Amino acid sequence: MEVKGTLLAIQPIKVVSDKFKACDIWVETLDKYPQTLAIQLTNDNCDNFKVPLGAEVTLNINLKGREWTSPQGEKKVFNTIECWKWSSQAQEQLQAAEPNVDDKDLLPF
């Protein structure tokens, strides 16, 4: 499934264990009636997501859900929108600029 929108925010990374970390990004869809969605990135995707705020993004997502029963016997369902791949012209431009930097350009003389 795919979502297109504008990046509004990147929340701090939460380290759950030494094998799992997650962060949410907030995206406003480009639909006729825009929706604000919290979309989760996990593990290496948290570190590799280098899109500037305000940029348009295309996100490939999975919808995940799980049932949970409270100690009192009440059942609930929790949903997560997880992004596993993304593209953004803004990120591509940043990555293209990085290899073009020559060390001699960084010297003050």
N, C-alpha and C positions, 0 to 999 in steps of 0.2 A: 504494500500500500504506500502511497506517496502523499506528502503534505507540502504545499508551497506557502511561504509566508515571509514575514519580516521578523528578524531576531530582535526581541525586546530586552531580554536579560539572560545572564548566565549565573546560576546560583553556585555557591561554594561546593566544592567536592566533599562528599561525606565518605569517610573510610569506614566500612562496615567490618572488614576483616583484612588479613594480609593478602587475600585472594579476591576481594570484591570491594569496589568503590563505585559511587554513582554521583551524578549531579543532574540537576534539571535545567533545561533551557526553556525560556518562554517565547513562544512564537505566535504572532497574530496572522491568521490565515488571510489570503488574498481573495476570499470569496465575496459575493455580493453583500452578505451579512457576516463580517469578520468575527472570528472566534479567537479567543486567547487560550492557547493550549500549553500545558506543562508537559514537556517531553523529556524522557530520561535518557541520559548517556551513561554507559557503564565502562568500567575498567580503562583500557587504553584510549577509548573514544573520548573520555573526559579530558585527557591530556592533548589529544590530537585535534580537538575542535578549536580552531583558531579563526573564527568568523567574527568580524567587528559588529558591534551593536548597530542596528539600523539596516544591516545588509539583508538582501533577499536570499532565502535559502530554499533548497529543495531537499526534503528529508524522506528517506526510505524508512518506514516504521513497521513494527509489529505491535499488535494489540495483545496484551497479556492480562490474564485475570486468574484469581484464585479465591477459593472459598475458605472462610475462617469461622470457627465456632468459638464464641467466648466461653469463659468458665461457667457462665450462667445458662449456656445452651443456645444463646442467640446467634443466628447465622448471618454472616455478611459476606459480600463479594468485593474484593479490591481489584481495581483495574490499573494498568500501567500502559502508557504509550512509550515504547522503547525505540530509539533511533539506532539503526545499525550501519547506516551509510548516509552521507550528505554531500551536497555540492553547493558552491557559492562562487560567483564570479569574484567577489571581494577576496575570498581565501585564495583562489587560484592566482590572483594578481599579486598577493602578498608572497606566495610561494615562488612565483616567477621572479620577483624582485630580489629574493634572498640569494639565489645563485649568481645574480648579476653584480653583486657587490664584490669589488676587488679590494684586497687588503691594502693596497697602496692608496686607495681612496679614503681610507680611515686614518691615515697618518696626518698630523697637523702641519707638515711641511712638504 
